[in-house]
Amino acid sequence: MKKKAIISVSSKQTDEEESIEVVTPGNFYKKNGSYYAVYKETELSGMEGTTTTLKIKQDKFSLIRIGSTSTRMDFDENKKNVSMYKTPYGTIDLGIETNSLNVNVDEQGGNVLINYKISTVGQALKNTELKINIKINE
């Protein structure tokens, strides 16, 4: 059963002082052993017309965007993944190397903390921390 939730997503590159944070209403549910948090991007994020789905398992996390911006970024602890990030301005190849993945989510919501390195072709790896908080809005 879908529950209304407040979803907070914060991303910070460790060599930069400012983080990017989005707090938005969405839906939260469990299906086939995975938790899902789904929300619509807004004009503020620069991705209006995009739906973001966070697929959460204990040992794997996926960020899936469909719409004006499309991608699937997979985070598996101590693994490297490649993602195609499609924007209205073109497609970018992203390399993702997950250092740590901490998932503390149950039927009542919870937290995900991911520390990873991200790179685009020809660019140096950037250490990044992604924090997600899901609060059921009853």
ROZA-564100 format. One line per field, with one value per atom (N, C-alpha, C): atom name; x negated, y negated, z negated; residue number from 0. Coordinates in steps of 0.001 Angstrom, whole numbers, m for minus. Each point is the difference from the previous one (the first is absolute). Example, Ala and Ser with C-alpha at 12.3 -4.5 7.8 and 13.67 -1.06 7.14 Angstrom:
ROZA-564100
atome: (N / CA / C / N / CA / C) .
xx: (m13190 / 890 / m900 / 350 / m820 / 770) .
yy: (5690 / m1190 / m1200 / m1050 / m1190 / m1090) .
zz: (m7800 / 0 / 0 / 720 / m60 / m730) .
num: (0 / 0 / 0 / 1 / 1 / 1) .
***
This chain:
ROZA-564100
atome: (N / CA / C / N / CA / C / N / CA / C / N / CA / C / N / CA / C / N / CA / C / N / CA / C / N / CA / C / N / CA / C / N / CA / C / N / CA / C / N / CA / C / N / CA / C / N / CA / C / N / CA / C / N / CA / C / N / CA / C / N / CA / C / N / CA / C / N / CA / C / N / CA / C / N / CA / C / N / CA / C / N / CA / C / N / CA / C / N / CA / C / N / CA / C / N / CA / C / N / CA / C / N / CA / C / N / CA / C / N / CA / C / N / CA / C / N / CA / C / N / CA / C / N / CA / C / N / CA / C / N / CA / C / N / CA / C / N / CA / C / N / CA / C / N / CA / C / N / CA / C / N / CA / C / N / CA / C / N / CA / C / N / CA / C / N / CA / C / N / CA / C / N / CA / C / N / CA / C / N / CA / C / N / CA / C / N / CA / C / N / CA / C / N / CA / C / N / CA / C / N / CA / C / N / CA / C / N / CA / C / N / CA / C / N / CA / C / N / CA / C / N / CA / C / N / CA / C / N / CA / C / N / CA / C / N / CA / C / N / CA / C / N / CA / C / N / CA / C / N / CA / C / N / CA / C / N / CA / C / N / CA / C / N / CA / C / N / CA / C / N / CA / C / N / CA / C / N / CA / C / N / CA / C / N / CA / C / N / CA / C / N / CA / C / N / CA / C / N / CA / C / N / CA / C / N / CA / C / N / CA / C / N / CA / C / N / CA / C / N / CA / C / N / CA / C / N / CA / C / N / CA / C / N / CA / C / N / CA / C / N / CA / C / N / CA / C / N / CA / C / N / CA / C / N / CA / C / N / CA / C / N / CA / C / N / CA / C / N / CA / C / N / CA / C / N / CA / C / N / CA / C / N / CA / C / N / CA / C / N / CA / C / N / CA / C / N / CA / C / N / CA / C / N / CA / C / N / CA / C / N / CA / C / N / CA / C / N / CA / C / N / CA / C / N / CA / C / N / CA / C / N / CA / C / N / CA / C / N / CA / C / N / CA / C / N / CA / C / N / CA / C / N / CA / C / N / CA / C / N / CA / C / N / CA / C / N / CA / C / N / CA / C / N / CA / C / N / CA / C / N / CA / C) .
xx: (m822 / 822 / m876 / 311 / m754 / 324 / m1046 / 165 / m538 / 626 / m517 / m1247 / m1014 / m1257 / m614 / m852 / m857 / m1387 / m549 / m1280 / m1035 / m1084 / m1105 / m1202 / m572 / m1182 / m1053 / m1163 / m1092 / m1251 / m630 / m1219 / m1095 / m1187 / m1113 / m1298 / m703 / m1329 / m970 / m860 / m802 / m983 / m345 / m917 / 736 / 1315 / 786 / 734 / 251 / 630 / 1511 / 626 / 1454 / 526 / 1147 / 667 / 1264 / 501 / 1251 / 1038 / 1110 / 1010 / 1387 / 757 / 1384 / 855 / 1064 / 985 / 1344 / 633 / 1183 / 983 / 1285 / 958 / m106 / 309 / m25 / 746 / m218 / 619 / m1080 / 327 / m937 / 738 / m621 / 655 / m1034 / 434 / m846 / 601 / m873 / 448 / m1126 / 313 / m960 / m1320 / 87 / m1197 / m815 / 444 / m689 / 942 / m591 / 765 / m152 / 1041 / m20 / 468 / m729 / 419 / 76 / 1157 / 223 / 471 / m636 / 418 / m219 / 705 / m123 / m995 / m917 / m962 / 737 / m543 / 613 / m908 / 500 / m783 / m1279 / 77 / m1170 / m1177 / 281 / m1079 / m547 / 721 / m426 / 431 / 819 / 422 / 1518 / 686 / 1460 / 443 / 1049 / 470 / m678 / m772 / m699 / 543 / 208 / 373 / m1230 / m336 / m1139 / 500 / m570 / 311 / m1274 / 84 / m1112 / 361 / m790 / 236 / m1017 / 506 / m861 / 57 / m1186 / m155 / m1128 / m166 / m1025 / m1407 / m244 / m1347 / m120 / 1074 / m31 / 976 / m387 / 842 / m33 / 1164 / 73 / 771 / m504 / 681 / 402 / 1310 / 525 / 804 / m363 / 734 / 559 / 1282 / 652 / 720 / m237 / 664 / m937 / m5 / m867 / m1467 / m307 / m1327 / 194 / m824 / 151 / m1339 / 22 / m1196 / 372 / m925 / 77 / m1396 / m130 / m1280 / 94 / m862 / m2 / m1185 / 273 / m1037 / m66 / m1102 / m277 / m1317 / m20 / m1208 / m1210 / m1110 / m1282 / 88 / 905 / 120 / m23 / m397 / 24 / 1150 / 742 / 1095 / m115 / 572 / 33 / 1466 / 285 / 1368 / 34 / 1074 / 241 / 967 / m394 / 828 / 485 / 1291 / 562 / 665 / m457 / 563 / 526 / 738 / 442 / m1184 / m1189 / m1180 / m941 / 322 / m850 / m141 / m770 / m198 / m1415 / m108 / m1284 / m209 / m1201 / m351 / m523 / 561 / m445 / m610 / m1165 / m597 / 303 / 500 / 364 / m747 / m740 / m743 / 481 / 776 / 601 / m987 / m323 / m899 / 774 / 1142 / 808 / 1476 / 819 / 1450 / 610 / 660 / 649 / 1500 / 764 / 1445 / 658 / 866 / 766 / 1449 / 694 / 1353 / 913 / 1213 / 1030 / 1348 / 1090 / 1334 / 317 / m731 / 253 / m894 / m775 / m935 / m1399 / m832 / m1357 / m1020 / m1261 / m1129 / m873 / m605 / m1016 / m1163 / m1215 / m1209 / m954 / m384 / m891 / m1212 / m1178 / m1232 / m562 / m189 / m446 / m875 / m662 / m779 / 715 / 107 / 678 / m936 / 55 / m833 / 738 / m338 / 446 / m1245 / 185 / m1141 / m975 / m1268 / m1027 / m96 / 820 / m15 / m517 / m547 / m471 / 1190 / m235 / 1029 / 318 / 1272 / 417 / 672 / m536 / 618 / 1326 / 1044 / 1340 / 703 / 810 / 802 / 1464 / 813 / 1428 / 750 / 830 / 802 / 1472 / 733 / 1428 / 738 / 1071 / 855 / 1436 / 700 / 1403 / 832 / 932 / 891 / 1430 / 647 / 1395 / 829 / 885 / 817 / 1426 / 307 / 1324 / 980) .
yy: (1180 / m1180 / m1258 / m932 / m1241 / m889 / m609 / m951 / m1345 / m1070 / m1339 / m196 / m657 / m186 / m1352 / m475 / m1149 / 578 / m287 / 571 / m1116 / 174 / m963 / 660 / m688 / 506 / m1097 / 329 / m961 / 593 / m763 / 454 / m1039 / 486 / m915 / 614 / m773 / 441 / m453 / 918 / m264 / m1155 / m358 / m1123 / m1331 / 6 / m1228 / m231 / m1257 / m320 / 165 / m320 / 29 / 1356 / 338 / 1223 / m401 / 934 / m185 / 814 / m642 / 720 / m228 / 1083 / m36 / 641 / m686 / 562 / m70 / 1145 / 36 / 1076 / m206 / 1073 / 1088 / 1212 / 1110 / 1191 / 1152 / 1243 / 987 / 881 / 996 / 1329 / 1071 / 1307 / 1116 / 1215 / 1189 / 895 / 525 / 885 / 983 / 1277 / 1058 / m106 / m270 / m18 / m1282 / m993 / m1295 / m1101 / m1038 / m1196 / m1006 / m774 / m1024 / m1328 / m1059 / m1365 / m703 / m591 / m587 / m1441 / m903 / m1402 / m667 / m1119 / m779 / m1133 / m158 / m1106 / m1306 / m1097 / m1308 / m890 / m1165 / m985 / m366 / m6 / m340 / 933 / 1284 / 970 / m74 / m727 / m71 / 1217 / 857 / 1226 / 126 / m1121 / 19 / 954 / 787 / 976 / 1352 / 176 / 1252 / 627 / 1311 / 747 / 765 / m139 / 698 / 1134 / 1185 / 1173 / 445 / 156 / 536 / 1443 / 956 / 1416 / 426 / 452 / 231 / 1456 / 628 / 1333 / m125 / 1009 / m62 / m123 / 634 / 29 / m716 / m695 / m676 / m1163 / m1078 / m1188 / m458 / m348 / m518 / m1310 / m969 / m1265 / 6 / m20 / 124 / m1254 / m661 / m1187 / 243 / m382 / 136 / m1306 / m554 / m1238 / m878 / m1318 / m932 / 351 / 619 / 535 / 1482 / 874 / 1438 / 622 / 865 / 728 / 1147 / 908 / 1014 / 87 / m452 / 57 / 1089 / 1020 / 1110 / m133 / 224 / m70 / 1345 / 711 / 1269 / m190 / 317 / m219 / 694 / m760 / 475 / 484 / m599 / 338 / m1259 / 172 / m1092 / 239 / m1058 / 70 / m1170 / 177 / m1069 / m324 / m1287 / m446 / m984 / 59 / m989 / m1029 / m1266 / m1073 / m833 / 149 / m693 / m1294 / m1127 / m1308 / m625 / m1105 / m678 / m521 / m52 / m550 / 1070 / 1267 / 1081 / 1087 / 1023 / 1148 / m19 / 297 / 24 / 1402 / 547 / 1262 / m315 / 660 / m189 / 1298 / m109 / 1130 / m149 / 1053 / m41 / 1116 / m378 / 964 / m162 / 958 / m105 / 462 / m904 / 325 / 646 / m611 / 572 / m274 / 938 / m82 / 448 / m942 / 311 / m221 / 1075 / m51 / 349 / m891 / 228 / m405 / 853 / m303 / 1182 / m329 / 1014 / m586 / 640 / m454 / m1419 / m507 / m1336 / m1074 / 364 / m947 / 277 / m1062 / 192 / m811 / 478 / m739 / 871 / m662 / 626 / m974 / 503 / m813 / 715 / m711 / 585 / m912 / 595 / m723 / 618 / m838 / 539 / m1005 / 503 / m839 / 2 / m1190 / m115 / m693 / 412 / m647 / m18 / m997 / m46 / 208 / 317 / 280 / m1182 / 301 / m1031 / m842 / 283 / m774 / 865 / m672 / 705 / 497 / 1071 / 516 / m1049 / m118 / m925 / 806 / m131 / 647 / m671 / 789 / m541 / 780 / m719 / 629 / m288 / 1039 / m119 / 468 / m895 / 332 / m65 / 1041 / 47 / 296 / m754 / 234 / 91 / 1026 / 199 / 13 / m958 / m76 / 235 / 979 / 263 / m1185 / m471 / m1171 / 466 / 397 / 579 / m1044) .
zz: (0 / 0 / 0 / 876 / 76 / m1188 / m539 / m1093 / 462 / m462 / 283 / m865 / 584 / m723 / 349 / m899 / 282 / 253 / 1174 / 423 / 58 / m739 / 5 / 655 / 993 / 700 / m47 / m552 / m108 / 620 / 895 / 674 / m211 / m405 / m254 / 505 / 820 / 419 / m1081 / m450 / m1191 / 178 / 1226 / 199 / 150 / m151 / 99 / m1315 / m308 / m1276 / 26 / 1121 / 58 / 441 / m572 / 438 / 751 / 791 / 731 / m745 / m393 / m765 / 583 / 76 / 460 / m1085 / m400 / m921 / 716 / 190 / 848 / m461 / 250 / m284 / 1065 / m401 / 944 / m561 / 600 / m450 / m400 / m961 / m496 / m101 / 493 / m62 / 138 / m281 / 127 / 1079 / 872 / 1063 / 323 / 36 / 353 / m771 / m1303 / m843 / 51 / 757 / 65 / m482 / m576 / m355 / 1131 / 239 / 1041 / m579 / 324 / m298 / 1353 / 310 / 1323 / m167 / 757 / m50 / 1348 / 192 / 1233 / m231 / 952 / m63 / 302 / m494 / 208 / 838 / 301 / 745 / m757 / m1342 / m820 / 234 / 237 / 211 / 1422 / 878 / 1395 / 809 / m602 / 675 / 17 / 128 / 46 / 1109 / m289 / 980 / m154 / m1088 / m257 / m1278 / 28 / m1203 / m467 / m1292 / m581 / m881 / 194 / m803 / m700 / m1317 / m782 / m334 / 511 / m273 / m1049 / m1146 / m1162 / m431 / m33 / m582 / m1027 / m826 / m1042 / 586 / 1158 / 568 / 1340 / 421 / 1305 / m9 / 687 / 110 / 1445 / 538 / 1366 / 9 / 743 / 227 / 1468 / 244 / 1361 / 322 / 1092 / 433 / 1391 / 183 / 1300 / 286 / 1194 / 386 / 794 / m316 / 726 / m210 / m1130 / m302 / m304 / 585 / m232 / m353 / m1010 / m382 / m927 / m175 / m1058 / m583 / m1238 / m696 / m1063 / 115 / m947 / m944 / m1279 / m1030 / m702 / 191 / m667 / m736 / m1297 / m790 / 615 / 90 / 540 / 1446 / 778 / 1418 / 842 / 1256 / 972 / 968 / 287 / 966 / 969 / 1182 / 990 / 271 / 117 / 224 / 1159 / 774 / 1058 / m578 / 19 / m539 / 1176 / 337 / 1167 / m456 / 560 / m318 / 1292 / m95 / 1221 / 834 / m621 / 678 / 543 / m235 / 483 / m1052 / 330 / m889 / m564 / m1290 / m696 / m562 / 154 / m648 / m1397 / m1007 / m1373 / m515 / m615 / m697 / m1483 / m625 / m1414 / m723 / m1027 / m809 / m1441 / m486 / m1329 / m1065 / m924 / m1115 / m1145 / m370 / m1075 / 260 / m455 / 157 / m1324 / m690 / m1278 / 152 / m140 / 161 / m1329 / m475 / m1215 / 300 / 751 / 476 / m312 / m476 / m202 / 417 / m382 / 422 / m455 / m1005 / m539 / 621 / 1037 / 615 / m502 / m62 / m504 / 755 / m60 / 560 / 881 / 996 / 849 / 55 / m188 / 101 / 958 / 1063 / 1006 / 153 / m58 / 281 / 1279 / 1035 / 1277 / 745 / 1016 / 902 / 1340 / 603 / 1284 / 973 / 1257 / 1010 / 1330 / 794 / 1383 / 845 / 1248 / 878 / m17 / m254 / 32 / m1255 / m1003 / m1244 / m1148 / m1014 / m1188 / m818 / m758 / m900 / m1062 / m345 / m1061 / m1106 / m1217 / m1151 / m297 / m154 / m203 / m1100 / m786 / m1031 / 301 / 13 / 267 / m1243 / m547 / m1186 / 385 / m366 / 282 / m1291 / m239 / m1152 / 494 / m454 / 397 / m1283 / m101 / m1164 / 488 / m612 / 344 / m483 / 849 / m276 / m237 / m1236 / m282 / m464) .
num: (0 / 0 / 0 / 1 / 1 / 1 / 2 / 2 / 2 / 3 / 3 / 3 / 4 / 4 / 4 / 5 / 5 / 5 / 6 / 6 / 6 / 7 / 7 / 7 / 8 / 8 / 8 / 9 / 9 / 9 / 10 / 10 / 10 / 11 / 11 / 11 / 12 / 12 / 12 / 13 / 13 / 13 / 14 / 14 / 14 / 15 / 15 / 15 / 16 / 16 / 16 / 17 / 17 / 17 / 18 / 18 / 18 / 19 / 19 / 19 / 20 / 20 / 20 / 21 / 21 / 21 / 22 / 22 / 22 / 23 / 23 / 23 / 24 / 24 / 24 / 25 / 25 / 25 / 26 / 26 / 26 / 27 / 27 / 27 / 28 / 28 / 28 / 29 / 29 / 29 / 30 / 30 / 30 / 31 / 31 / 31 / 32 / 32 / 32 / 33 / 33 / 33 / 34 / 34 / 34 / 35 / 35 / 35 / 36 / 36 / 36 / 37 / 37 / 37 / 38 / 38 / 38 / 39 / 39 / 39 / 40 / 40 / 40 / 41 / 41 / 41 / 42 / 42 / 42 / 43 / 43 / 43 / 44 / 44 / 44 / 45 / 45 / 45 / 46 / 46 / 46 / 47 / 47 / 47 / 48 / 48 / 48 / 49 / 49 / 49 / 50 / 50 / 50 / 51 / 51 / 51 / 52 / 52 / 52 / 53 / 53 / 53 / 54 / 54 / 54 / 55 / 55 / 55 / 56 / 56 / 56 / 57 / 57 / 57 / 58 / 58 / 58 / 59 / 59 / 59 / 60 / 60 / 60 / 61 / 61 / 61 / 62 / 62 / 62 / 63 / 63 / 63 / 64 / 64 / 64 / 65 / 65 / 65 / 66 / 66 / 66 / 67 / 67 / 67 / 68 / 68 / 68 / 69 / 69 / 69 / 70 / 70 / 70 / 71 / 71 / 71 / 72 / 72 / 72 / 73 / 73 / 73 / 74 / 74 / 74 / 75 / 75 / 75 / 76 / 76 / 76 / 77 / 77 / 77 / 78 / 78 / 78 / 79 / 79 / 79 / 80 / 80 / 80 / 81 / 81 / 81 / 82 / 82 / 82 / 83 / 83 / 83 / 84 / 84 / 84 / 85 / 85 / 85 / 86 / 86 / 86 / 87 / 87 / 87 / 88 / 88 / 88 / 89 / 89 / 89 / 90 / 90 / 90 / 91 / 91 / 91 / 92 / 92 / 92 / 93 / 93 / 93 / 94 / 94 / 94 / 95 / 95 / 95 / 96 / 96 / 96 / 97 / 97 / 97 / 98 / 98 / 98 / 99 / 99 / 99 / 100 / 100 / 100 / 101 / 101 / 101 / 102 / 102 / 102 / 103 / 103 / 103 / 104 / 104 / 104 / 105 / 105 / 105 / 106 / 106 / 106 / 107 / 107 / 107 / 108 / 108 / 108 / 109 / 109 / 109 / 110 / 110 / 110 / 111 / 111 / 111 / 112 / 112 / 112 / 113 / 113 / 113 / 114 / 114 / 114 / 115 / 115 / 115 / 116 / 116 / 116 / 117 / 117 / 117 / 118 / 118 / 118 / 119 / 119 / 119 / 120 / 120 / 120 / 121 / 121 / 121 / 122 / 122 / 122 / 123 / 123 / 123 / 124 / 124 / 124 / 125 / 125 / 125 / 126 / 126 / 126 / 127 / 127 / 127 / 128 / 128 / 128 / 129 / 129 / 129 / 130 / 130 / 130 / 131 / 131 / 131 / 132 / 132 / 132 / 133 / 133 / 133 / 134 / 134 / 134 / 135 / 135 / 135 / 136 / 136 / 136 / 137 / 137 / 137) .
***
